[in-house]
Structure formats: structure tokens, C-alpha cells
């Protein structure tokens, strides 16, 4: 299957630098700020953003990990149950400015599930959303506050974020799915 590279390691890093600065500008610094990555690749992006913010601010920002498996609206429809991953939010969200991080924003259903899950950890002052890729095709009225790259795509395209921590390489690729596979 052919694919096109739409971001390389340098472009990903540049986007995360910009997003980190935008977060600090929007929030007037890192006070009461927490970063939460959605399993799996959102965690790696969140860690990188935390490191960049710490480099700019001279102090670390709390990092949390969120698994949304039990909050998915398709959990009962799936033939195979998705594996449970780890959630680790070792701090209260009450009154915090939460920045939720994911790799790709598509239909909005993952973010909806993440918002539901976050409410079990407290009542944040605000919740913002960072995505590396916004590919459109929303099914819910959800938008990202900070976007690495807007990537218009066909509904049936496969957009894959590959990160060194999981995949051994930093890149974003888009693969067109064949007509035969679309009809299945």
C-alpha cells in the first residue's frame, strides 16, 4: 500500500515547539497547568510538550496518562474488546488548567470519551485540546485548541502518526485505502 509522508521528525518537533509556546501564551505561563496524554501516542507527545514547557519556564508541569477504553461509545459494538491500558493521574484536577493531548483528531469520539473520563478526576478550571494532526470529518462538535497540522483527508484514508518511542521513527503518513477495502 502506497503512502505519502506529510510530516517528518523535524516538522513534528517544530510543531510541538510552536504548540508549547502557544500553550504558555494562552495560559499566561505554567501556573496551575497540567498536561494529560491520551493512550498511546498522545502520551509521548504530552511528554515532549512537558519537556519543552519545562525548558522555557524553568519548572516542570505535572503530566498525567489517560486511558479512555471504558468511556468509548463503541465498546459494546466491538467484536474484540480493546485492551485496557494504564491511567495515571496522580494529582487532583480541581481548579487546574488541563491540556489534553492526542495524536490525531478525526471524528471527535476519542476526545468526547476523554472528557468524560477526566470528569472522574475532578473539576478542572479549563480543558484545552492539543492534536498533532487534525484530519477533519467530525461527527461531534469538538475542535482542537492547538493543532500541529491540519490535514484534509478522504474519509477512508488512513492517517498514521509514528513516534520514536513506539515505532522507532518520527513521521506522519497518509495512506489511501484501495477501493476494494472501502467496500468491505
N, C-alpha and C positions, 0 to 999 in steps of 0.2 A: 504494500500500500504506500503510495507516494505521500510525502508530507512537505510542508513549507515551514522553515524556521522563521518565526515572527519576532523573536527576541533572543539575543544571546546573553552570555553571562554579564558582559559589560552593560548592556541595556537594562537588564534586571537590576543590577547594582545601582545604576544611575536612577532608575525609577524609585527604588527603596530609599535612596538618599533624599530625593525630592519629597517623597511622601513623609519621611521622618521630619523634615523641616516644616512641611505643611501642617503636620500634627501639632508641633510645638507652637507654630504661629497661631493656629486656630484656638489652641487652649492656653495661650499666654505662658507657656513653659510646661514643666512636667509635674507640677504640684497636683496631687490627687489623681494623677493619671495612672491607669493600669492598662496593660496590653494583654489580650487573650486571643490565642491562636486556636482555630478550629482544626481538629484532627483531619488529615495528617499533614499536608503541606502547609497549611496555614500556621502551624506551629513553627516550622522552620523560618517562614517569612516573619513571623512575630518576633522570634529570637533575633533575627538580623535587624529588625526595626528597633528593638530594645537596645541593642548594641550601638546603633547609630545615634539614638537619642542620648544614651549614656555618654558617648563621645562628645556630643555637642553640649550637654548640660552639666557634665562632670558628676552626675549621680545616676544610679540605676533606677529603672522603672519596674515595678512588680510585673511579673509575667505569669499568666495562667494558661492552662491547657483545657480545652473543652471538647468532649465527645458528644455528638448530637444524636447518636443512634436511637435512643429511646424516645426522642422527640420528633422523629421523622413521620411525615403523614402517609408514607407508603410502606411502613413497617409491616402492616398486616397484608399488603398486596404482594410482597416479595415472596418468591418461591423459596429462596435461600435467605435465611436471616443474616444480616450483615454482622460481622464480628464486633463485639464491644471493645472499645479502646479505653484509654485512661482519661479521666477528667481530674485535673489537679488545679484547684483554685484555692490556695491556702491563705486567703485573705477575704475580708468582707467587701462586698461591692457597694454597700450603703454609702451614698453620697459621693461615690467615685465617678470619674470621667473615664468610661470604658471605651477602649478602641478594640473592636473585634476584627480579626484578620483572617482572610481566606484567600485561596489562590485564584479561583475563577468564580465570577458571578454569572449565573445563567438564568434559571427560572425564578430564583429567589427563594425557593423552598428550603434550601440548606440554611440560609440566613434566618428565615422565619423560625425554623427549629432551634437555631442557636439563641435567638431572642427569648423563646420560651424557656430554654434551659437556663439562661442567665438569671431569669427571674427567681429561680430556686436558690440563688446565692445572695440575694439581697436586692436593694432598690437603688440602682445607680442614679447619679445626677443626670448623666447623659450617656448615650451609646452611639458611637460612630463606627463606620464600616470602612475597612481598607480591603481592596482586592487588587491583585496584580493584574488580572485580566477581567474586563467587563465585555462579555460577548453578546449582550442583548438577549432578546427572546423571553422577557419577563412574563411570568404567569401571576405574580403577586406585585403589589405596589411597593417595591423595595428598590432603593438605589444606594450606590456607594458614595461615601463622602470623599474618599481618597482613592484614585484609580491610577495604576501604573500605565495601562494601555487599554484604550477602547479598541476592540477587535470585532468589527462586524463579521458575522459568520452565518452560514446557512444553518438552519435548524438541525440538520442531520450531520454537520461537521463534528469532528472530534477535536477538541482543543485540549492539549496536554501540557501542563506545567511540569517540567522536570527540574528537580533541585539536587544539588550535590549530596546533601545529607541522606536522601532516599534513593536517588537514581544515578549518582556518580557524575552528573553533568548539570549545569545550569542552562536551561533553554526553554522556550515556549514554542511548541509546534502546533500546526493545524493540519489535520488530515481529512480529506474529502472521503466520505463513505460512499462505496460503489452503489449504483442503482439497485443491484441485486440485494444488497444488505438493507437498503432503505425500505424495501418492500416486505421484509420479514415482520 
